[in-house]
Amino acid sequence: MKKYCLLLFFMFFAFASYAQQEQESIKSPAEFLGYPLGTHFTSYQRISEYFSYIAKYSDNVHLEYYGESEEQRPLFVAFVGSKHKIDSLEYYRVNNRRNALLEKGMTLPNDSTVTVWLSYNVHGNEASSSEVAMKMVHGLVESIEQQKAEWSKNTIVVIDPCLNPDGREHYVSWYKSTVGRFPNPSRDAEEHHEPWPTGRYNHYMHDLNRDWVWQTQKESKERVKLFLSWMPQLHLDFHEQYPDSPYYFAPAAEPFHAGVTDWQRKFQHTFGEANAKHFDQQGWLYFTKEFFDLLYPGYGDTYPTFNGSIGMTMEQAGHGIAGLLVERKGDSPLSLKDRIAHHYQSGWTAIEVASAHSKEIVSEFHRYFTNGKQSPKGKYKSYVLKMGNNPHRLEKVRELLDHQDIQYGRALVNKSYRGFNYLTGKDENFKLDPTDIIISAYQPKSALTNALFEPKTYLSDSLTYDITAWSIPYAYNIPAYASTEKIFTSNYFQITDRTVYAKDTIRKAVSYAVRWNCTEDVSLLSALLQEDIHVKFARRGFKQGALSYDAGTLLIPRQANSHIQNEFDDFVLSICEQYNVKADPVYSGFAQQGADLGSGNFGYLFPKKIAILRGRHISPTSYGSLWNFMDKDAQYPFSAISTNRFSSVSLNKYNVLILPDGSYQWMTEAQKEKLHRWVKNGGKVIAIEGALNLFRDQEGYQLKTYNSEENKEKYAPREPLQMSYADRSRNQISDAIQGAIFRVKMDNTHPLAYGYTNTYFTIKNSTKRNAILNKGWNVGTIDGMENKVGGFVGYRVQPTLSQSLIVGEEEIGKGSIIYFADDPLFRSFWYSGKLMVANAIFMVGQ
């Protein structure tokens, strides 16, 4: 028995020693990778492997995979904390949601656990931060093992090591293929000149740091879903700016959105003061309260802020220019090791400060949502969204609300109210309809609701970092009212009916009619054309039986599709159901009003051969929005043509050429002449924003900057008589437009405006004024500043907006040029412009 006990003792001792050895054997990033951090850029695969490794051998780390990127790279976060907290993650997740009043139930008694979320590498070529993520997870685990982790008693840390793995891999792969054995700090070296489109963007060339709220991209949608399931109290977003800048950290700059609370502002200062002490000890220079504001809700600092967190941006010098080592003006060269060290310190400061103030943070977090539900800020207390003539757009908004955890319902009492009419810009009386969506400001997500729906954003300072208007009713072009009254609601119910009719076994439809007003209709048309189905469209409105149809309505005629005669009804109804589109059977070609179905007022739509320019000098985000639209919305193939190959490409293979926003000074006179001849012979150009410079004020085109020399002189920008050098930045914005929204008067009889009413809203970033076409179709125009509905416009720009062309068509020979003065697909979230792009591709010229 004694021997047996002794044997058990030695076995236990051996096991304990082995376990301790296993625990102590957790490798640092340098030991695992085989090189010190900062001497190489690490591939995303190796980063993933390190996180998997450390989670496998540490009880203090839990990995959660939340999706994959467009290029099928895994997206994951690491939860780090004490073993007890890691084993109880679901309890703490639910507790955060209950504190935010988003789930029912009692919160954990006397618990002040704070969740700190660290997000790295949302811009792929700001590549130091994913290196920091590995150092951070190891440092946290090491501090727990060495029993030096006071923070772990009341803190859970969430590390997202790379929000944009596709962009990072594009950058890292290029850099590794370019750098020599010895990194060259000279900015002349090729390793500091990343090629177009750069690794900043994701696969579809979208800026993911401006997509938090809209979630147009796969990575954003999956990430925000996880983020909102946790509702952390603190969020740090790690970035890089250009190499000559010092480090930036919170507090942020004005303007703060009115929804940002005093407590959130205060804590930014608390963090800033603590981080400054650490930086001062190392002699690291930094700046605060400049450039990076908290206004636009789409950022990685503002979006968490509107969700009750303290959101903060960290900006390290570096960017895609820096590589492993880069020279700086008046300073020593900047190394990747330096960049890692600075971000690493900021992460630790956030964790320490959060832990030290955990009780206050959790208390104020709860207060944020309680105040929102009981006494919301802002003028408007209810938002009413109406179906109008387009139920599908309303359904798209409802889906966006679901993605935000924003509550909505329908009216309990059918009565009249007074409110701000988004379409007219006036206070008017309105009645509630059973199909209305009612969004009350009296809810936990009150601040986010007001930020997304307020008609005009208050600007405490006109020097802002991004767009200044984004209200959802304008972005989706739906009828809506903002009311100062509290409208009581019940639960929401489904209002759209896109179900197809069942096949009539007795009567045969001569055609099926599909209303043209949403992106699903575009997808359907694309599928029909690719299946060699003949499709017609209405040039004017008509009436069949009790149903009225507008111009643009699609017709799928039986006779013209005799090649599927036996399967015609089954095929049409099946494909419409596939795309969630309602198809109305039409049993007679005789119209009660308007033209009969055999009239020349119905034209045929034909498959298109589409080319889109991409490459150097083209805006990556403009091309990316087009690419995203063609792949995901239109679901129609196209040829991407590089600007470098434009001379050698035969345009005769194509009948549509799309020119994204960008600079077109690279085009030679011979290339311009080639383009002009192609248009005259029947080609169609769709020119967006900067691409209009190819045609504006050029011989052979009607597009002009001014109507006359008199107007040119009248609207010439004038400098103020007195201006200090210190005010030069404010003087520059007097000539700028920063994402302002304008009401556009539309000619909806033109094919470009099929599916629209006589009003459209554009988001304007360009200050170029296009005169009304003397010969051509002025489809969309603004009269002047009275058409501005929100956002900042510099005072010297304002007079130049009188009688501006926004959307137009100029016919040249057998072809035409379509002018979009503003990007109708802006960042892919400007939903109301998508149908117009489809019209430009498929409808115009038919």
C-alpha positions in Angstrom: 0.0 0.0 0.0 2.8 2.3 0.9 4.5 1.6 -2.5 1.2 2.2 -4.2 0.8 5.6 -2.6 4.4 6.5 -3.4 3.8 5.5 -7.0 0.7 7.7 -7.1 2.7 10.6 -5.6 5.4 10.3 -8.2 2.8 9.9 -11.0 1.0 13.0 -9.8 4.3 14.9 -9.5 5.4 13.8 -12.9 2.0 14.8 -14.4 2.1 18.2 -12.6 5.7 18.8 -13.8 4.6 17.8 -17.3 1.6 20.1 -17.2 3.8 22.9 -16.0 6.3 22.1 -18.7 3.5 22.2 -21.3 2.2 25.5 -19.9 5.7 27.0 -19.8 6.5 25.8 -23.2 4.0 28.1 -25.0 6.1 29.8 -27.6 6.4 33.4 -28.2 5.6 34.6 -31.8 9.3 34.8 -32.5 9.9 31.2 -31.3 6.9 30.0 -33.3 7.6 31.9 -36.5 11.3 31.5 -36.5 12.1 35.2 -36.6 11.7 38.2 -34.3 8.5 40.2 -34.9 9.3 43.3 -37.0 11.9 41.6 -39.2 9.4 40.2 -41.7 5.8 40.6 -42.5 3.9 37.5 -41.4 1.5 35.8 -43.8 -2.1 35.5 -42.7 -1.9 31.8 -42.7 1.0 31.9 -40.2 -0.9 34.4 -38.1 -3.9 32.0 -38.0 -1.6 29.1 -37.2 -0.1 31.0 -34.2 -3.5 31.8 -32.8 -4.6 28.2 -33.2 -1.4 27.0 -31.5 -1.7 29.3 -28.5 -5.4 28.5 -28.1 -4.6 24.8 -28.1 -2.0 25.0 -25.4 -3.5 27.7 -23.2 -6.7 27.5 -21.0 -6.8 31.3 -21.2 -7.5 31.6 -24.9 -10.6 30.6 -26.9 -10.9 31.0 -30.6 -14.2 31.7 -32.3 -14.5 31.6 -36.1 -17.2 33.9 -37.4 -17.0 33.6 -41.1 -14.6 33.9 -44.1 -13.5 36.6 -46.4 -14.5 36.8 -50.1 -11.3 35.0 -50.9 -12.2 32.3 -48.4 -9.7 33.1 -45.7 -11.0 32.3 -42.2 -12.2 35.2 -40.0 -11.8 34.7 -36.2 -11.4 36.3 -32.9 -9.5 35.2 -29.8 -11.0 35.6 -26.3 -8.4 36.0 -23.6 -8.9 36.0 -19.9 -8.8 34.0 -16.7 -9.7 30.3 -17.1 -13.0 30.9 -15.2 -14.0 33.7 -17.6 -13.0 31.7 -20.7 -15.0 28.8 -19.4 -18.0 31.1 -18.8 -17.9 33.2 -22.0 -21.6 32.7 -22.8 -22.6 34.0 -19.4 -20.6 37.2 -19.9 -21.8 37.6 -23.5 -25.5 37.4 -22.4 -24.7 39.7 -19.5 -23.4 42.4 -21.8 -26.6 42.1 -23.9 -28.8 42.3 -20.9 -26.9 45.4 -19.6 -27.7 46.9 -23.0 -31.4 46.0 -22.6 -31.2 43.8 -25.8 -32.0 40.6 -24.0 -34.4 40.0 -21.1 -33.2 38.6 -17.8 -31.3 39.6 -14.7 -27.6 40.7 -15.1 -24.9 38.9 -13.1 -25.1 40.3 -9.6 -22.2 42.5 -8.4 -20.3 41.7 -11.6 -18.3 44.5 -13.3 -16.5 42.4 -15.9 -15.6 44.7 -18.8 -15.1 43.5 -22.4 -12.2 45.2 -24.3 -12.3 44.5 -28.1 -9.1 45.1 -30.1 -9.5 45.2 -33.9 -6.4 45.0 -36.1 -5.7 45.5 -39.8 -9.0 46.7 -41.2 -6.9 48.3 -44.0 -4.7 45.5 -45.4 -1.7 47.6 -46.1 -1.6 49.1 -42.6 0.1 45.9 -41.8 1.9 46.4 -38.5 -1.2 45.8 -36.4 -1.6 42.1 -37.2 1.9 41.6 -36.0 0.9 43.4 -32.8 -2.1 41.0 -32.4 0.3 38.1 -32.1 2.5 39.9 -29.6 -0.6 41.0 -27.6 -2.2 37.5 -27.3 1.1 36.1 -26.1 1.7 39.0 -23.7 -1.7 38.6 -22.2 -1.3 34.9 -21.7 2.2 35.4 -20.3 1.0 37.9 -17.7 -1.7 35.4 -16.5 0.8 32.6 -16.3 3.2 34.8 -14.3 0.4 35.8 -12.0 0.9 39.5 -13.0 -2.5 39.9 -14.6 -4.6 42.0 -12.3 -6.6 42.9 -15.3 -7.9 39.3 -15.8 -9.9 39.5 -12.6 -12.5 41.8 -14.2 -11.6 42.0 -17.9 -12.2 39.9 -21.0 -10.0 40.8 -24.0 -11.2 40.1 -27.5 -8.6 40.2 -30.3 -9.5 40.3 -33.9 -6.1 39.9 -35.5 -7.1 40.9 -39.0 -10.4 42.3 -40.2 -9.2 42.3 -43.8 -7.1 39.2 -44.5 -7.5 39.5 -48.3 -6.2 43.0 -48.4 -3.3 42.1 -46.0 -2.3 39.2 -48.1 -2.3 41.3 -51.3 0.0 43.8 -49.6 2.3 41.2 -47.8 2.7 39.0 -50.9 3.6 42.1 -53.1 6.0 43.4 -50.5 7.8 40.1 -50.1 8.1 39.8 -53.9 9.6 43.3 -54.1 11.9 43.8 -51.1 15.5 42.7 -51.3 17.6 41.0 -48.7 18.3 44.3 -47.0 15.2 46.6 -46.6 15.9 49.9 -48.3 14.7 53.0 -46.4 14.9 55.3 -49.4 11.5 56.2 -50.7 12.8 55.9 -54.2 12.9 52.2 -53.7 10.1 50.2 -55.3 9.2 48.5 -52.0 7.7 51.9 -50.9 5.4 52.2 -54.0 2.6 49.8 -53.7 0.8 49.2 -57.1 -2.9 49.8 -57.8 -5.3 49.1 -56.2 -3.1 48.6 -53.0 -3.9 46.2 -50.2 -5.9 48.8 -48.3 -9.2 47.4 -49.6 -10.9 44.1 -49.5 -11.5 41.8 -52.5 -14.2 44.1 -53.9 -12.0 47.2 -53.3 -14.2 48.5 -50.5 -12.9 50.4 -47.5 -14.1 48.2 -44.7 -13.5 51.0 -42.1 -16.4 52.9 -43.7 -18.7 49.9 -43.9 -19.4 49.1 -40.3 -22.9 50.4 -40.4 -23.9 49.5 -44.0 -22.3 46.1 -44.1 -22.3 45.9 -47.8 -19.3 43.5 -47.6 -19.2 39.9 -46.4 -16.4 40.6 -43.9 -18.3 43.5 -42.4 -21.6 41.7 -42.1 -20.1 38.7 -40.3 -17.9 40.8 -38.0 -20.6 43.2 -36.9 -22.9 40.3 -36.2 -20.4 38.9 -33.8 -19.6 42.3 -32.4 -23.3 43.1 -31.6 -23.8 39.6 -30.1 -21.2 40.7 -27.5 -21.8 44.4 -27.1 -18.3 45.2 -25.7 -17.7 48.3 -23.5 -14.4 49.4 -25.1 -13.3 49.1 -28.7 -9.9 50.1 -30.2 -9.4 50.2 -33.9 -5.7 50.1 -35.0 -4.6 52.0 -38.1 -1.6 53.5 -39.7 -1.1 56.9 -41.3 1.7 58.2 -43.5 5.3 57.8 -42.2 6.1 61.4 -41.4 3.2 61.7 -38.9 3.6 61.0 -35.2 1.4 58.6 -33.3 -2.3 59.6 -32.8 -4.6 58.4 -30.0 -7.8 59.6 -28.4 -9.3 61.9 -27.4 -10.8 62.5 -30.8 -11.3 65.8 -32.6 -14.4 67.8 -33.2 -17.0 67.4 -34.6 -18.4 64.9 -32.2 -21.8 63.6 -33.2 -24.5 64.9 -30.9 -25.3 61.3 -29.9 -21.8 60.9 -28.2 -22.3 61.2 -24.5 -20.3 63.3 -22.0 -19.2 60.1 -20.4 -17.8 58.7 -23.6 -15.9 61.9 -24.2 -14.6 61.9 -20.7 -13.3 58.4 -20.9 -11.4 59.2 -24.1 -9.5 61.8 -22.1 -8.9 59.3 -19.3 -7.4 56.9 -21.8 -5.5 59.6 -23.5 -3.9 60.9 -20.4 -2.8 57.3 -19.3 -1.4 56.5 -22.8 0.4 59.8 -22.9 2.3 58.9 -19.6 3.5 55.6 -21.2 4.6 57.3 -24.4 6.3 60.1 -22.5 8.3 57.6 -20.5 9.6 56.2 -23.8 10.1 59.6 -25.5 7.6 58.8 -28.2 5.9 61.7 -29.8 2.2 61.8 -30.4 -0.8 64.0 -31.0 -4.5 64.0 -29.9 -7.7 65.9 -30.7 -6.8 66.5 -34.4 -8.2 65.2 -37.7 -10.0 62.1 -36.5 -13.5 63.1 -35.4 -16.5 61.1 -34.2 -19.2 62.1 -36.7 -19.8 59.6 -39.5 -21.3 56.4 -38.1 -19.5 53.9 -40.4 -16.1 53.9 -38.7 -14.5 51.4 -36.3 -14.6 54.1 -33.6 -17.9 55.7 -34.3 -20.0 52.6 -34.9 -19.1 51.0 -31.5 -19.6 54.4 -29.9 -23.2 54.5 -31.2 -23.6 51.1 -29.7 -22.7 52.2 -26.2 -19.0 51.4 -26.3 -16.1 53.8 -26.0 -14.7 53.6 -29.5 -11.2 54.9 -30.3 -8.9 55.0 -33.2 -5.1 54.4 -32.9 -3.0 55.8 -35.8 0.6 54.7 -36.1 2.9 56.2 -38.7 3.7 53.7 -41.4 1.0 52.7 -44.0 1.8 50.8 -47.1 4.6 53.2 -47.9 6.7 52.2 -44.9 7.6 48.5 -45.5 10.1 47.2 -43.0 12.1 50.4 -42.8 11.5 53.9 -44.3 13.2 57.2 -44.1 11.4 60.2 -42.5 11.7 63.9 -42.9 13.8 65.3 -40.0 13.6 62.1 -38.0 15.3 58.7 -37.8 14.1 55.9 -40.1 10.8 54.2 -39.0 11.0 50.5 -38.6 8.3 47.9 -38.4 9.6 47.1 -34.8 8.9 50.7 -33.8 5.4 50.5 -35.2 4.7 47.2 -33.3 6.0 48.7 -30.1 3.7 51.8 -30.2 0.5 49.9 -31.0 1.4 47.2 -28.4 1.6 49.9 -25.7 -1.8 51.5 -26.7 -3.5 48.1 -26.4 -2.1 47.5 -23.0 -3.1 50.9 -21.8 -6.6 50.3 -22.9 -6.8 47.0 -21.0 -5.2 48.5 -17.8 -7.5 51.6 -17.8 -10.6 49.5 -18.5 -9.7 47.2 -15.7 -9.1 50.1 -13.3 -12.4 51.7 -14.2 -14.5 48.6 -14.8 -17.3 49.4 -12.3 -17.8 52.8 -13.7 -17.6 51.6 -17.3 -20.2 48.9 -16.8 -22.5 51.2 -14.9 -22.3 53.9 -17.6 -22.7 51.3 -20.3 -26.0 50.3 -18.7 -27.0 53.9 -18.2 -26.4 54.6 -21.9 -29.1 52.2 -23.0 -31.5 53.0 -20.2 -31.4 56.7 -21.1 -31.9 55.9 -24.7 -35.0 53.9 -23.9 -36.4 56.4 -21.4 -35.3 59.8 -22.5 -33.7 59.8 -26.0 -31.7 62.7 -27.2 -32.5 64.6 -30.4 -35.4 66.5 -31.8 -37.2 63.6 -33.4 -38.8 60.8 -31.4 -40.3 58.7 -34.2 -39.5 57.9 -37.8 -42.1 56.6 -40.2 -41.1 54.8 -43.3 -43.7 54.3 -46.0 -43.9 51.8 -48.8 -44.7 54.2 -51.6 -44.4 52.5 -55.0 -41.5 50.3 -54.0 -42.1 47.8 -51.2 -38.8 46.1 -51.9 -36.7 49.1 -50.9 -38.6 49.2 -47.6 -37.8 45.6 -47.1 -34.1 46.3 -47.7 -34.2 49.0 -45.0 -36.0 46.5 -42.7 -33.1 44.0 -43.2 -30.6 46.8 -42.4 -32.5 47.6 -39.2 -32.3 43.9 -38.2 -28.6 43.9 -38.7 -28.3 46.8 -36.2 -30.6 45.4 -33.5 -32.8 48.5 -34.1 -36.3 47.9 -32.9 -39.3 48.8 -35.1 -43.0 48.0 -35.4 -46.3 49.2 -36.8 -48.7 51.8 -35.4 -51.1 50.8 -32.7 -53.5 53.7 -33.5 -54.4 54.8 -37.0 -54.3 58.6 -36.7 -52.8 61.6 -38.3 -49.5 63.2 -37.3 -47.3 66.0 -38.3 -43.6 65.6 -39.2 -40.7 66.4 -41.5 -41.2 65.0 -45.0 -37.9 63.8 -46.3 -39.0 64.0 -49.9 -40.2 67.6 -49.8 -38.0 68.9 -47.0 -41.1 70.5 -45.3 -43.1 69.9 -42.1 -46.4 68.3 -43.2 -49.4 66.3 -42.0 -49.4 62.6 -42.7 -51.5 59.6 -42.0 -50.3 56.2 -40.8 -50.8 53.2 -43.0 -50.9 49.5 -42.0 -47.8 48.9 -44.0 -45.7 51.7 -42.4 -42.5 50.9 -40.5 -42.4 52.9 -37.3 -39.1 53.3 -35.6 -39.3 54.9 -32.1 -36.4 56.7 -30.6 -37.4 55.3 -27.2 -35.3 52.2 -27.4 -31.9 50.9 -26.4 -30.4 51.7 -29.8 -31.7 55.2 -29.6 -28.4 57.0 -30.4 -27.8 54.8 -33.5 -31.4 55.2 -34.7 -31.1 59.0 -34.6 -27.7 59.0 -36.2 -29.0 56.9 -39.1 -32.3 58.7 -39.6 -31.9 62.3 -38.6 -32.6 64.5 -41.6 -29.7 66.9 -41.0 -26.6 66.1 -39.0 -25.5 68.9 -36.7 -21.9 70.0 -37.3 -20.1 71.6 -34.3 -17.1 72.0 -36.7 -17.0 72.0 -40.5 -13.5 70.4 -40.6 -14.5 66.7 -40.8 -12.7 63.6 -41.9 -15.5 62.1 -44.1 -19.0 62.6 -45.5 -21.4 64.8 -43.5 -24.8 63.3 -44.6 -26.0 59.7 -45.0 -29.7 59.6 -43.7 -31.3 56.2 -44.7 -34.5 57.7 -46.3 -32.3 59.6 -48.8 -29.9 56.7 -49.4 -32.8 54.4 -50.2 -35.0 57.1 -51.7 -38.1 56.0 -49.7 -41.0 58.2 -48.5 -40.5 58.9 -44.8 -41.4 61.3 -42.0 -39.6 62.3 -38.8 -41.9 63.2 -36.0 -41.3 65.0 -32.7 -44.1 62.9 -31.2 -43.8 59.4 -29.6 -45.7 57.0 -31.8 -46.6 53.8 -30.0 -46.0 50.6 -31.9 -46.6 46.9 -31.8 -44.4 44.2 -33.3 -43.6 44.5 -37.0 -45.1 42.2 -39.6 -44.1 41.3 -43.1 -45.3 43.8 -45.6 -43.8 42.8 -48.9 -45.5 40.3 -51.2 -43.1 39.2 -53.9 -44.7 35.8 -54.3 -45.4 34.7 -57.9 -48.8 33.7 -59.0 -49.5 30.0 -59.4 -49.8 28.7 -62.9 -53.3 29.0 -64.4 -54.0 25.5 -65.8 -57.0 26.7 -67.8 -55.9 30.0 -69.4 -52.6 30.6 -71.1 -50.9 33.9 -70.4 -49.8 35.7 -73.6 -47.1 37.3 -71.5 -45.9 37.8 -67.9 -45.3 41.3 -66.6 -42.7 42.2 -64.0 -42.6 45.7 -62.4 -39.2 47.3 -62.7 -38.2 48.9 -59.4 -35.6 46.9 -57.4 -32.3 45.1 -57.7 -34.0 41.7 -57.7 -35.7 42.7 -60.9 -32.2 43.5 -62.3 -31.0 40.0 -61.3 -34.0 38.5 -62.9 -33.5 40.3 -66.2 -29.8 39.3 -66.1 -30.7 35.7 -65.7 -33.3 35.8 -68.5 -30.9 37.4 -70.9 -28.2 34.8 -70.1 -30.8 32.0 -70.6 -31.6 33.4 -74.1 -35.1 34.4 -73.1 -36.6 37.2 -75.1 -37.7 40.1 -72.9 -39.5 43.3 -73.8 -39.9 46.5 -71.8 -42.5 49.2 -71.7 -41.5 52.7 -72.9 -44.7 54.1 -71.4 -47.1 53.1 -68.7 -50.1 50.9 -69.5 -53.0 49.2 -67.8 -54.0 45.6 -68.0 -57.3 44.7 -66.3 -57.2 46.3 -62.8 -53.4 46.5 -62.7 -51.4 49.5 -63.8 -47.8 49.4 -64.9 -45.2 52.1 -65.2 -42.6 52.6 -67.9 -39.7 50.1 -67.6 -42.0 47.2 -66.8 -40.6 43.9 -68.2 -42.6 41.7 -70.4 -41.8 38.0 -71.0 -43.9 37.1 -74.1 -45.0 33.6 -74.9 -44.8 33.9 -78.7 -41.3 35.3 -78.7 -40.0 32.4 -76.6 -41.4 29.6 -78.7 -38.2 27.6 -78.1 -39.5 26.9 -74.6 -43.1 26.8 -75.5 -44.0 23.6 -73.6 -42.2 24.7 -70.5 -42.9 28.4 -70.8 -45.1 28.9 -67.8 -43.2 26.6 -65.5 -39.9 28.2 -66.5 -41.0 31.8 -66.0 -42.7 31.2 -62.7 -39.7 29.1 -61.4 -37.1 31.7 -62.3 -39.2 34.5 -60.9 -39.5 32.6 -57.7 -35.8 32.0 -57.6 -35.2 35.8 -57.6 -38.1 36.6 -55.3 -39.9 38.6 -58.0 -43.6 38.7 -58.6 -44.7 38.0 -62.2 -48.3 39.0 -63.2 -49.9 36.8 -66.0 -51.3 38.9 -68.8 -54.0 37.1 -70.7 -54.6 39.6 -73.5 -52.5 41.9 -75.6 -55.3 44.5 -75.6 -54.6 47.2 -73.0 -57.4 49.0 -71.1 -55.1 52.1 -71.1 -51.9 52.9 -72.9 -50.4 50.9 -75.7 -51.3 47.3 -76.6 -48.6 44.7 -76.1 -47.8 44.5 -79.8 -47.2 48.3 -80.1 -43.9 49.9 -80.9 -44.0 51.4 -77.4 -42.7 48.0 -76.2 -39.0 47.4 -77.1 -36.8 44.3 -76.8 -33.9 44.1 -74.4 -30.8 42.4 -75.6 -27.7 40.8 -73.9 -24.9 43.3 -73.4 -21.2 42.9 -73.8 -19.9 45.1 -71.0 -16.4 46.3 -70.3 -15.3 48.3 -67.2 -12.0 50.1 -67.0 -9.8 49.4 -64.0 -6.2 50.0 -63.1 -3.8 52.9 -62.5 -5.6 56.3 -62.3 -9.0 54.7 -61.7 -10.5 55.1 -58.2 -10.3 51.7 -56.6 -13.5 52.3 -54.6 -15.4 53.4 -57.6 -14.4 50.4 -59.6 -15.0 48.2 -56.6 -18.6 49.4 -56.2 -19.2 48.6 -59.9 -17.6 45.2 -59.5 -19.7 44.6 -56.4 -22.8 45.7 -58.3 -22.2 43.5 -61.3 -21.3 40.4 -59.3 -23.8 40.6 -56.5 -26.8 42.7 -57.7 -26.9 42.5 -61.5 -25.1 39.1 -61.4 -24.0 39.8 -65.0 -20.6 39.0 -66.5 -18.3 41.8 -67.7 -14.7 42.3 -68.9 -12.3 44.2 -66.7 -9.9 46.1 -68.9 -6.7 47.6 -67.5 -5.9 51.2 -68.4 -2.5 49.9 -69.5 -4.1 47.7 -72.2 -6.8 50.2 -73.4 -4.9 50.9 -76.7 -4.7 47.3 -77.7 -8.3 46.3 -76.8 -10.8 46.1 -79.6 -13.8 48.1 -78.4 -15.9 46.6 -81.2 -16.3 43.4 -79.0 -18.4 45.5 -76.6 -21.5 47.6 -76.7 -21.2 49.1 -73.2 -18.0 50.7 -71.7 -18.2 51.9 -68.1 -15.6 54.5 -67.0 -15.4 54.7 -63.2 -14.4 57.8 -61.3 -10.8 58.6 -61.6 -8.3 60.7 -63.5 -8.2 60.3 -67.3 -5.3 62.5 -68.2 -3.4 59.3 -69.2 -5.6 59.0 -72.3 -3.8 60.1 -75.5 -5.5 62.0 -78.3 -5.4 58.8 -80.4 -7.2 56.9 -77.6 -9.8 59.6 -77.2 -10.4 59.5 -80.9 -10.7 55.7 -80.8 -13.3 56.1 -78.1 -15.2 58.8 -80.0 -15.4 56.7 -83.2 -16.7 53.7 -81.2 -19.5 55.8 -79.7 -20.5 57.2 -83.0 -20.7 53.7 -84.4 -23.2 52.6 -81.7 -21.2 52.2 -78.5 -22.5 53.3 -75.1 -20.2 55.0 -72.5 -21.3 55.3 -68.9 -19.1 58.0 -67.3 -19.0 58.4 -63.6 -17.8 61.5 -61.7 -14.2 62.2 -62.7 -14.6 60.4 -66.0 -16.8 63.3 -67.1 -13.5 65.3 -67.5 -12.9 63.3 -70.7 -15.9 65.0 -72.3 -16.5 68.3 -70.4 -15.6 71.4 -72.5 -14.1 69.2 -75.2 -14.8 69.6 -78.9 -17.5 67.2 -80.2 -19.3 67.0 -76.9 -22.2 69.0 -75.4 -21.1 68.7 -71.8 -20.0 72.1 -70.5 -18.8 73.6 -67.3 -20.7 76.8 -67.6 -23.6 78.0 -69.8 -21.7 81.1 -70.8 -18.5 83.2 -70.2 -20.7 85.5 -68.2 -21.7 82.7 -65.8 -18.0 81.6 -65.6 -17.0 85.0 -64.4 -20.0 85.3 -62.1 -19.3 82.0 -60.3 -15.5 82.2 -60.3 -14.2 81.4 -56.7 -13.0 84.4 -54.9 -10.4 84.5 -52.1 -11.2 86.4 -48.9 -9.5 89.8 -48.5 -8.0 88.8 -45.2 -6.9 85.3 -44.3 -4.2 84.1 -41.8 -1.9 81.3 -42.7 -3.2 79.3 -39.7 -6.7 79.3 -41.2 -5.5 77.8 -44.5 -7.3 74.5 -43.8 -10.6 76.2 -43.2 -10.1 78.3 -46.3 -9.7 75.1 -48.4 -12.9 73.6 -47.2 -14.7 76.7 -48.5 -14.1 75.2 -51.9 -15.2 71.6 -50.9 -18.3 69.5 -50.7 -18.0 66.8 -48.0 -20.6 64.2 -48.8 -23.7 66.5 -49.0 -27.1 65.2 -50.1 -29.1 67.0 -52.8 -32.6 66.6 -54.0 -32.6 65.9 -57.8 -35.5 66.6 -60.1 -35.9 63.6 -62.4 -37.5 63.2 -65.9 -38.8 59.7 -65.2 -40.0 59.3 -68.8 -36.4 58.8 -69.8 -35.1 55.2 -69.7 -32.4 56.3 -67.2 -35.1 57.0 -64.7 -37.4 54.0 -65.2 -38.6 52.8 -61.8 -38.2 56.2 -60.1 -40.5 59.0 -59.2 -39.7 62.5 -60.2 -37.4 62.8 -57.2 -34.0 61.2 -56.6 -31.3 62.0 -53.9 -27.7 62.2 -54.8 -24.7 62.2 -52.5 -22.3 64.8 -53.8 -18.5 64.9 -53.2 -17.4 66.6 -56.4 -17.4 70.4 -56.8 -17.5 70.3 -60.6 -20.5 72.0 -62.0 -22.0 70.7 -65.2 -24.2 73.0 -67.2 -27.6 71.8 -68.5 -27.1 70.1 -71.9 -28.2 72.3 -74.8 -28.5 69.2 -77.0 -29.2 66.0 -75.0 -31.4 64.7 -72.3 -31.2 66.4 -68.9 -32.6 63.5 -66.9 -31.6 64.7 -63.4 -30.9 68.3 -62.4 -30.6 70.4 -59.2 -31.7 74.0 -59.3 -29.3 75.3 -56.6 -28.7 75.3 -52.8 -32.4 75.1 -52.1 -32.1 71.5 -53.2 -29.5 70.7 -50.5 -31.1 68.5 -47.8 -28.1 67.8 -45.6 -24.3 67.9 -45.3 -21.5 70.5 -45.7 -21.0 72.6 -48.8 -18.3 75.3 -48.8 -19.6 78.8 -49.2 -17.6 79.4 -52.4 -19.0 76.3 -54.0 -22.6 77.1 -53.2 -23.2 79.6 -56.1 -21.8 77.2 -58.6 -24.5 74.6 -58.0 -27.2 76.6 -59.8 -28.8 74.7 -62.7 -26.4 71.7 -62.4 -26.7 68.5 -64.4 -26.5 65.4 -62.3 -27.7 62.7 -64.7 -27.9 63.1 -68.4 -27.5 61.4 -71.8 -25.8 62.8 -74.9 -26.5 61.1 -78.2 -23.5 60.9 -80.6 -24.1 59.3 -83.9 -25.6 55.8 -83.3 -24.3 55.7 -79.7 -24.5 57.8 -76.6 -22.7 58.9 -73.5 -24.4 58.7 -70.1 -23.2 61.2 -67.6 -23.3 60.6 -63.8 -21.9 63.7 -62.1 -22.0 61.8 -58.8 -21.3 58.2 -58.1 -24.7 56.4 -58.0 -23.1 53.4 -56.3 -21.2 55.4 -53.7 -19.5 52.8 -51.4 -22.2 50.3 -52.4 -24.5 51.7 -49.7 -26.3 54.3 -51.9 -29.0 51.8 -52.7 -31.2 54.1 -54.6 -28.7 54.6 -57.4 -28.4 50.9 -58.3 -31.4 50.7 -60.5 -30.3 53.8 -62.4 -27.0 52.0 -63.3 -29.0 49.0 -64.5 -31.1 51.4 -66.6 -28.0 52.9 -68.1 -26.7 49.4 -69.0 -29.8 47.7 -70.2 -32.5 50.3 -71.0 -30.9 53.3 -72.6 -30.6 53.1 -76.3 -33.0 50.2 -76.8 
